[in-house]
Amino acid sequence: MSTQKKKGEVFRALHDADKPFIVANAWDAGSACLLAAAGFDAIATTSAGFAFSAAKQDNAPGRDAILRNASEIVAAVDLPVTADLENGFGAEPETVAETIPKPLQRLSSAPPKQDSWAVRSKIQRMTRISRFTIWSMRSIA
């Protein structure tokens, strides 16, 4: 299972299975390797765990450091990884819309080409989805 596409398919299959599965929270690449060796089927990042391991409060390391850590976790294990993106690292729709594409760029199995139609298309769709979600949440709050 070496590509992001394959990892995504495995993660989808875990969700579609008839039995529940447990996702373990890794705070860094080393803990991800230990959890993978322990037999977990998938890994989740934890921004709080990452921050606490550096004696900081949750979110104190900032978006770029948290996403870089998530990227290191993805590179360290051959398992699906779900990333803790907090609240999109901002209260404004524009900030969230800027944040959502970053994992797609950082966590892909190959660096995306900036001029790639497929990458731009995916980023644009995710940006629209995140803006709609925030708008919807504000309208019911």
Number of C-alpha atoms within 10 A of each C-alpha: 12 12 14 18 13 13 17 16 14 17 18 12 11 17 12 10 9 8 7 9 12 11 16 19 21 23 22 22 19 14 16 28 17 13 19 19 10 9 9 15 18 23 26 20 27 23 29 19 18 24 19 16 12 11 10 13 14 15 17 16 17 12 18 12 15 24 22 15 20 29 22 17 26 26 17 16 20 19 25 25 27 17 21 16 18 14 12 18 17 14 10 13 18 14 14 20 23 16 22 19 19 15 16 16 17 17 21 15 15 10 10 15 11 10 8 9 10 12 16 15 11 13 20 15 13 18 20 13 14 21 18 14 13 17 13 11 10 9 8 6 5
